[in-house]
Amino acid sequence: MPSTAMKKKVLLMGKSGSGKTSMRSIIFANYIARDTRRLGATIDVEHSHVRFLGNLVLNLWDCGGQDTFMENYFTSQRDNIFRNVEVLIYVFDVESRELEKDMHYYQSCLEAILQNSPDAKIFCLVHKMDLVQEDQRDLLDTSLSRCATKGSEKSKEATWVKPQAGLPWIFKEREEDLRRLSRPLECACFRTSIWDETLYKAWSSIVYQLIPNVQQLEMNLRNFAQIIEADEVLLFERATFLVISHYQCKEQRDIHRFEKISNIIKQFKLSCSKLAASFQSMEVRNSNFAAFIDIFTSNTYVMVVMSDPSIPSAATLINIRNARKHFEKLERVDGPKHSLLMR
């Protein structure tokens, strides 16, 4: 008998036009970036249930950001919207000309979360970074400088200071401001764009927080990597191709490799589907390493990176196949607490 699904409520909020629905469609509905242009504005709240890792279901609330809707969320719909929230994702448009209003709405969200779901995790995405020149993405020129707070922690009020001409607003300072405004709640900030891998980095970090048995999963992935003498092992969620766990035995140079791989393979999978073909596995080999991407469980793909030339491909593929049954058990939220032991 299948176990009961574990639902996690996720609020996706931000001003209208900030890009909330576009990123949701890319991650969960297999859109490519250019196709999101045909998406219309979200009216009120759009609900979607996304099955993730078998028993885990993300109850995603995509909240329209027009002023009328936002005001209703904080008044007549306050309890319904902000009750039992596991994660709040607030999206800021990097080119917004109404930053003060954005911050006002964000603070209103925080107050409602603190009242109704004080244990919720908070993520802020500074979105549409592709509109900023690459060499200026750490220095965001804006017409408003840092947001200061006054009053008590319980009743923060944003005040704005006109900057000197050309004063840059460094992203790290914005991150610090958002974290300060979020207290006593914790806030994690990411720079994102639908046109590159940053979107996958942010959403991988978000869903990682929602996986109930992630520590056990990581421990078993570490044991698996050591048993097969892999340089690195990555676990991807099958539908979204978000990285949900990894273990590395050797230092790797590219710190952004996870989200790059997610983006590349997701695009490749979509290309296959357009040709009425399905992506199952891939092997990439050169003089320095061999990388294997293969279906692992009913809800995941695995990537194994090997640099030992004495280990044949067939041996690695057999090891992946033999580990599948064990990791299938781990995916069940209420499943037995087994461990893959070193031999």
One Martini backbone bead per residue (centre of mass of N, CA, C, O) as a GRO file, in nm:
protein
  343
    1MET     BB    1   0.094   0.036   0.025
    2PRO     BB    2   0.085   0.353  -0.011
    3SER     BB    3   0.197   0.626   0.117
    4THR     BB    4   0.151   0.916   0.256
    5ALA     BB    5   0.151   1.224   0.168
    6MET     BB    6   0.379   1.502   0.192
    7LYS     BB    7   0.291   1.829   0.254
    8LYS     BB    8   0.421   2.146   0.114
    9LYS     BB    9   0.403   2.483   0.167
   10VAL     BB   10   0.446   2.724  -0.109
   11LEU     BB   11   0.537   3.059  -0.140
   12LEU     BB   12   0.491   3.282  -0.428
   13MET     BB   13   0.627   3.610  -0.425
   14GLY     BB   14   0.550   3.934  -0.575
   15LYS     BB   15   0.556   4.144  -0.802
   16SER     BB   16   0.438   4.228  -1.085
   17GLY     BB   17   0.674   4.101  -1.322
   18SER     BB   18   0.917   3.942  -1.166
   19GLY     BB   19   0.899   3.606  -1.255
   20LYS     BB   20   0.747   3.369  -1.113
   21THR     BB   21   0.602   3.197  -1.338
   22SER     BB   22   0.848   3.143  -1.512
   23MET     BB   23   1.015   2.979  -1.306
   24ARG     BB   24   0.801   2.765  -1.250
   25SER     BB   25   0.778   2.661  -1.548
   26ILE     BB   26   1.073   2.567  -1.577
   27ILE     BB   27   1.097   2.372  -1.330
   28PHE     BB   28   0.783   2.221  -1.345
   29ALA     BB   29   0.685   2.258  -1.684
   30ASN     BB   30   0.912   2.251  -1.917
   31TYR     BB   31   1.016   2.517  -1.986
   32ILE     BB   32   1.151   2.754  -2.183
   33ALA     BB   33   1.251   3.068  -2.172
   34ARG     BB   34   1.113   3.179  -2.441
   35ASP     BB   35   0.816   3.062  -2.364
   36THR     BB   36   0.741   3.269  -2.125
   37ARG     BB   37   0.626   3.511  -2.298
   38ARG     BB   38   0.320   3.381  -2.309
   39LEU     BB   39   0.273   3.451  -2.029
   40GLY     BB   40   0.057   3.554  -1.801
   41ALA     BB   41  -0.087   3.697  -1.557
   42THR     BB   42  -0.153   3.647  -1.234
   43ILE     BB   43  -0.459   3.548  -1.080
   44ASP     BB   44  -0.415   3.568  -0.782
   45VAL     BB   45  -0.421   3.218  -0.719
   46GLU     BB   46  -0.200   2.951  -0.805
   47HIS     BB   47  -0.241   2.605  -0.797
   48SER     BB   48   0.010   2.344  -0.722
   49HIS     BB   49   0.104   1.993  -0.755
   50VAL     BB   50   0.425   1.856  -0.667
   51ARG     BB   51   0.592   1.575  -0.719
   52PHE     BB   52   0.854   1.478  -0.477
   53LEU     BB   53   1.005   1.210  -0.407
   54GLY     BB   54   0.717   1.069  -0.407
   55ASN     BB   55   0.584   1.167  -0.104
   56LEU     BB   56   0.653   1.451  -0.189
   57VAL     BB   57   0.447   1.755  -0.180
   58LEU     BB   58   0.415   2.051  -0.355
   59ASN     BB   59   0.231   2.336  -0.241
   60LEU     BB   60   0.188   2.572  -0.483
   61TRP     BB   61   0.173   2.936  -0.440
   62ASP     BB   62   0.088   3.161  -0.692
   63CYS     BB   63   0.106   3.507  -0.639
   64GLY     BB   64  -0.027   3.774  -0.732
   65GLY     BB   65   0.121   4.123  -0.771
   66GLN     BB   66  -0.102   4.300  -0.757
   67ASP     BB   67  -0.211   4.535  -0.549
   68THR     BB   68  -0.489   4.417  -0.482
   69PHE     BB   69  -0.391   4.136  -0.401
   70MET     BB   70  -0.186   4.211  -0.186
   71GLU     BB   71  -0.386   4.346   0.009
   72ASN     BB   72  -0.563   4.089   0.049
   73TYR     BB   73  -0.348   3.906   0.179
   74PHE     BB   74  -0.329   4.113   0.444
   75THR     BB   75  -0.641   4.070   0.506
   76SER     BB   76  -0.883   3.867   0.408
   77GLN     BB   77  -0.638   3.630   0.335
   78ARG     BB   78  -0.425   3.589   0.556
   79ASP     BB   79  -0.475   3.307   0.685
   80ASN     BB   80  -0.486   3.138   0.423
   81ILE     BB   81  -0.202   3.210   0.310
   82PHE     BB   82  -0.005   3.200   0.597
   83ARG     BB   83  -0.082   2.917   0.667
   84ASN     BB   84   0.130   2.650   0.681
   85VAL     BB   85   0.421   2.746   0.607
   86GLU     BB   86   0.738   2.642   0.486
   87VAL     BB   87   0.775   2.848   0.229
   88LEU     BB   88   0.920   3.164   0.131
   89ILE     BB   89   0.913   3.324  -0.193
   90TYR     BB   90   1.079   3.624  -0.282
   91VAL     BB   91   1.048   3.842  -0.566
   92PHE     BB   92   1.291   4.053  -0.725
   93ASP     BB   93   1.323   4.314  -0.939
   94VAL     BB   94   1.615   4.456  -1.043
   95GLU     BB   95   1.441   4.695  -1.221
   96SER     BB   96   1.286   4.829  -1.016
   97ARG     BB   97   1.093   5.144  -0.948
   98GLU     BB   98   0.952   5.006  -0.663
   99LEU     BB   99   1.124   4.935  -0.402
  100GLU     BB  100   0.961   5.039  -0.164
  101LYS     BB  101   0.712   4.864  -0.219
  102ASP     BB  102   0.851   4.594  -0.212
  103MET     BB  103   0.943   4.616   0.088
  104HIS     BB  104   0.665   4.652   0.208
  105TYR     BB  105   0.552   4.376   0.118
  106TYR     BB  106   0.767   4.203   0.249
  107GLN     BB  107   0.710   4.292   0.541
  108SER     BB  108   0.416   4.196   0.540
  109CYS     BB  109   0.485   3.900   0.502
  110LEU     BB  110   0.655   3.865   0.760
  111GLU     BB  111   0.432   3.933   0.962
  112ALA     BB  112   0.240   3.700   0.872
  113ILE     BB  113   0.439   3.470   0.919
  114LEU     BB  114   0.502   3.523   1.221
  115GLN     BB  115   0.198   3.471   1.301
  116ASN     BB  116   0.137   3.183   1.128
  117SER     BB  117   0.468   3.086   1.034
  118PRO     BB  118   0.748   3.091   1.224
  119ASP     BB  119   0.902   2.825   1.075
  120ALA     BB  120   0.960   2.945   0.821
  121LYS     BB  121   1.124   2.967   0.518
  122ILE     BB  122   1.343   3.218   0.367
  123PHE     BB  123   1.339   3.352   0.024
  124CYS     BB  124   1.545   3.562  -0.190
  125LEU     BB  125   1.496   3.682  -0.530
  126VAL     BB  126   1.713   3.833  -0.756
  127HIS     BB  127   1.583   3.914  -1.059
  128LYS     BB  128   1.695   3.953  -1.384
  129MET     BB  129   2.024   3.953  -1.422
  130ASP     BB  130   2.048   3.972  -1.740
  131LEU     BB  131   2.002   4.300  -1.733
  132VAL     BB  132   2.288   4.286  -1.623
  133GLN     BB  133   2.593   4.336  -1.645
  134GLU     BB  134   2.828   4.111  -1.567
  135ASP     BB  135   3.040   4.329  -1.434
  136GLN     BB  136   2.766   4.447  -1.248
  137ARG     BB  137   2.629   4.222  -1.050
  138ASP     BB  138   2.766   4.342  -0.777
  139LEU     BB  139   2.677   4.636  -0.903
  140LEU     BB  140   2.377   4.797  -0.827
  141ASP     BB  141   2.227   5.038  -0.979
  142THR     BB  142   2.038   5.294  -0.803
  143SER     BB  143   1.794   5.527  -0.671
  144LEU     BB  144   1.836   5.354  -0.409
  145SER     BB  145   1.935   5.291  -0.107
  146ARG     BB  146   1.959   5.178   0.176
  147CYS     BB  147   1.778   5.004   0.413
  148ALA     BB  148   1.636   5.123   0.694
  149THR     BB  149   1.561   5.099   1.042
  150LYS     BB  150   1.283   5.157   1.263
  151GLY     BB  151   1.230   5.069   1.564
  152SER     BB  152   1.114   4.784   1.636
  153GLU     BB  153   1.124   4.453   1.554
  154LYS     BB  154   0.801   4.434   1.529
  155SER     BB  155   0.811   4.748   1.382
  156LYS     BB  156   0.907   4.785   1.088
  157GLU     BB  157   1.042   5.070   0.893
  158ALA     BB  158   1.101   5.198   0.596
  159THR     BB  159   1.389   5.381   0.490
  160TRP     BB  160   1.508   5.637   0.262
  161VAL     BB  161   1.814   5.716   0.082
  162LYS     BB  162   1.971   5.936  -0.097
  163PRO     BB  163   2.215   5.915  -0.311
  164GLN     BB  164   2.483   5.952  -0.456
  165ALA     BB  165   2.620   5.987  -0.741
  166GLY     BB  166   2.662   5.656  -0.847
  167LEU     BB  167   2.587   5.484  -0.613
  168PRO     BB  168   2.640   5.170  -0.523
  169TRP     BB  169   2.460   4.860  -0.489
  170ILE     BB  170   2.556   4.606  -0.325
  171PHE     BB  171   2.450   4.293  -0.305
  172LYS     BB  172   2.547   4.230  -0.016
  173GLU     BB  173   2.389   4.464   0.107
  174ARG     BB  174   2.112   4.367   0.030
  175GLU     BB  175   2.129   4.105   0.180
  176GLU     BB  176   2.171   4.232   0.459
  177ASP     BB  177   1.907   4.391   0.463
  178LEU     BB  178   1.713   4.150   0.436
  179ARG     BB  179   1.809   4.007   0.690
  180ARG     BB  180   1.740   4.235   0.884
  181LEU     BB  181   1.432   4.258   0.809
  182SER     BB  182   1.370   3.944   0.887
  183ARG     BB  183   1.379   3.975   1.166
  184PRO     BB  184   1.379   3.670   1.331
  185LEU     BB  185   1.413   3.571   1.056
  186GLU     BB  186   1.544   3.379   0.809
  187CYS     BB  187   1.756   3.463   0.515
  188ALA     BB  188   1.789   3.374   0.168
  189CYS     BB  189   1.998   3.476  -0.110
  190PHE     BB  190   1.945   3.522  -0.474
  191ARG     BB  191   2.065   3.514  -0.798
  192THR     BB  192   1.855   3.543  -1.099
  193SER     BB  193   1.781   3.351  -1.410
  194ILE     BB  194   1.628   3.206  -1.697
  195TRP     BB  195   1.918   3.206  -1.880
  196ASP     BB  196   2.047   3.035  -1.642
  197GLU     BB  197   2.177   2.847  -1.363
  198THR     BB  198   2.073   3.016  -1.112
  199LEU     BB  199   1.789   2.892  -1.082
  200TYR     BB  200   1.887   2.607  -0.991
  201LYS     BB  201   2.037   2.688  -0.740
  202ALA     BB  202   1.802   2.805  -0.581
  203TRP     BB  203   1.597   2.560  -0.600
  204SER     BB  204   1.781   2.349  -0.475
  205SER     BB  205   1.799   2.491  -0.198
  206ILE     BB  206   1.498   2.482  -0.137
  207VAL     BB  207   1.429   2.171  -0.163
  208TYR     BB  208   1.638   2.074   0.041
  209GLN     BB  209   1.466   2.186   0.291
  210LEU     BB  210   1.216   1.963   0.227
  211ILE     BB  211   1.378   1.715   0.284
  212PRO     BB  212   1.340   1.490   0.543
  213ASN     BB  213   1.601   1.265   0.464
  214VAL     BB  214   1.879   1.405   0.378
  215GLN     BB  215   2.101   1.297   0.570
  216GLN     BB  216   2.067   0.999   0.498
  217LEU     BB  217   2.116   1.033   0.198
  218GLU     BB  218   2.407   1.147   0.221
  219MET     BB  219   2.536   0.911   0.370
  220ASN     BB  220   2.477   0.698   0.142
  221LEU     BB  221   2.623   0.851  -0.084
  222ARG     BB  222   2.898   0.840   0.044
  223ASN     BB  223   2.924   0.531   0.060
  224PHE     BB  224   2.891   0.480  -0.241
  225ALA     BB  225   3.137   0.645  -0.338
  226GLN     BB  226   3.349   0.479  -0.176
  227ILE     BB  227   3.292   0.196  -0.287
  228ILE     BB  228   3.335   0.294  -0.610
  229GLU     BB  229   3.554   0.519  -0.633
  230ALA     BB  230   3.452   0.813  -0.650
  231ASP     BB  231   3.476   1.153  -0.695
  232GLU     BB  232   3.156   1.184  -0.769
  233VAL     BB  233   2.809   1.234  -0.646
  234LEU     BB  234   2.483   1.282  -0.796
  235LEU     BB  235   2.146   1.394  -0.717
  236PHE     BB  236   1.844   1.389  -0.909
  237GLU     BB  237   1.557   1.506  -0.989
  238ARG     BB  238   1.372   1.384  -1.246
  239ALA     BB  239   1.188   1.628  -1.347
  240THR     BB  240   1.381   1.891  -1.272
  241PHE     BB  241   1.698   1.844  -1.215
  242LEU     BB  242   1.759   1.880  -0.925
  243VAL     BB  243   1.977   1.909  -0.674
  244ILE     BB  244   1.967   1.701  -0.363
  245SER     BB  245   2.257   1.554  -0.376
  246HIS     BB  246   2.608   1.511  -0.252
  247TYR     BB  247   2.948   1.376  -0.323
  248GLN     BB  248   3.300   1.443  -0.255
  249CYS     BB  249   3.647   1.331  -0.286
  250LYS     BB  250   3.723   1.566  -0.484
  251GLU     BB  251   3.836   1.849  -0.588
  252GLN     BB  252   3.663   2.114  -0.754
  253ARG     BB  253   3.668   2.397  -0.958
  254ASP     BB  254   3.356   2.416  -1.018
  255ILE     BB  255   3.103   2.563  -0.821
  256HIS     BB  256   2.869   2.555  -1.076
  257ARG     BB  257   2.820   2.257  -1.184
  258PHE     BB  258   2.538   2.169  -1.095
  259GLU     BB  259   2.359   2.384  -1.242
  260LYS     BB  260   2.476   2.333  -1.521
  261ILE     BB  261   2.386   2.041  -1.548
  262SER     BB  262   2.087   2.084  -1.508
  263ASN     BB  263   2.047   2.271  -1.753
  264ILE     BB  264   2.160   2.089  -1.980
  265ILE     BB  265   1.986   1.829  -1.932
  266LYS     BB  266   1.711   1.958  -1.945
  267GLN     BB  267   1.740   2.056  -2.240
  268PHE     BB  268   1.795   1.775  -2.357
  269LYS     BB  269   1.528   1.644  -2.271
  270LEU     BB  270   1.347   1.839  -2.433
  271SER     BB  271   1.465   1.766  -2.710
  272CYS     BB  272   1.384   1.469  -2.703
  273SER     BB  273   1.072   1.511  -2.675
  274LYS     BB  274   1.041   1.653  -2.958
  275LEU     BB  275   1.140   1.353  -3.084
  276ALA     BB  276   1.002   1.120  -2.924
  277ALA     BB  277   1.215   1.097  -2.691
  278SER     BB  278   1.408   0.940  -2.427
  279PHE     BB  279   1.587   0.998  -2.141
  280GLN     BB  280   1.832   0.783  -1.963
  281SER     BB  281   2.146   0.803  -2.068
  282MET     BB  282   2.506   0.886  -2.002
  283GLU     BB  283   2.841   0.912  -2.153
  284VAL     BB  284   3.144   1.080  -2.049
  285ARG     BB  285   3.470   1.093  -2.217
  286ASN     BB  286   3.816   1.130  -2.126
  287SER     BB  287   4.147   1.157  -2.016
  288ASN     BB  288   4.039   1.238  -1.705
  289PHE     BB  289   3.730   1.129  -1.736
  290ALA     BB  290   3.413   0.982  -1.618
  291ALA     BB  291   3.059   1.023  -1.697
  292PHE     BB  292   2.750   0.920  -1.535
  293ILE     BB  293   2.410   0.911  -1.653
  294ASP     BB  294   2.129   0.778  -1.463
  295ILE     BB  295   1.886   0.594  -1.374
  296PHE     BB  296   1.792   0.517  -1.039
  297THR     BB  297   1.505   0.592  -0.965
  298SER     BB  298   1.174   0.683  -0.992
  299ASN     BB  299   1.293   1.001  -0.890
  300THR     BB  300   1.595   0.960  -1.012
  301TYR     BB  301   1.920   1.071  -1.079
  302VAL     BB  302   2.261   0.982  -1.160
  303MET     BB  303   2.603   1.100  -1.096
  304VAL     BB  304   2.921   0.966  -1.205
  305VAL     BB  305   3.264   1.032  -1.115
  306MET     BB  306   3.561   0.920  -1.289
  307SER     BB  307   3.944   0.877  -1.288
  308ASP     BB  308   3.988   0.571  -1.298
  309PRO     BB  309   4.107   0.377  -1.566
  310SER     BB  310   4.074   0.078  -1.428
  311ILE     BB  311   3.766   0.138  -1.437
  312PRO     BB  312   3.511   0.013  -1.586
  313SER     BB  313   3.206   0.089  -1.706
  314ALA     BB  314   3.056  -0.171  -1.627
  315ALA     BB  315   3.110  -0.151  -1.322
  316THR     BB  316   2.960   0.114  -1.268
  317LEU     BB  317   2.679   0.024  -1.377
  318ILE     BB  318   2.645  -0.209  -1.175
  319ASN     BB  319   2.656  -0.035  -0.918
  320ILE     BB  320   2.410   0.134  -0.981
  321ARG     BB  321   2.207  -0.099  -1.001
  322ASN     BB  322   2.259  -0.219  -0.706
  323ALA     BB  323   2.163   0.063  -0.554
  324ARG     BB  324   1.864   0.115  -0.619
  325LYS     BB  325   1.697  -0.036  -0.403
  326HIS     BB  326   1.805   0.117  -0.159
  327PHE     BB  327   1.715   0.411  -0.255
  328GLU     BB  328   1.416   0.352  -0.269
  329LYS     BB  329   1.376   0.330   0.039
  330LEU     BB  330   1.476   0.622   0.116
  331GLU     BB  331   1.238   0.786  -0.026
  332ARG     BB  332   1.070   0.695   0.198
  333VAL     BB  333   0.964   0.868   0.459
  334ASP     BB  334   0.856   0.586   0.620
  335GLY     BB  335   1.096   0.431   0.594
  336PRO     BB  336   1.355   0.252   0.647
  337LYS     BB  337   1.669   0.285   0.841
  338HIS     BB  338   1.896   0.242   0.628
  339SER     BB  339   2.238   0.138   0.540
  340LEU     BB  340   2.518   0.183   0.345
  341LEU     BB  341   2.774  -0.034   0.374
  342MET     BB  342   3.086  -0.097   0.425
  343ARG     BB  343   3.324  -0.357   0.271
   0.00000   0.00000   0.00000
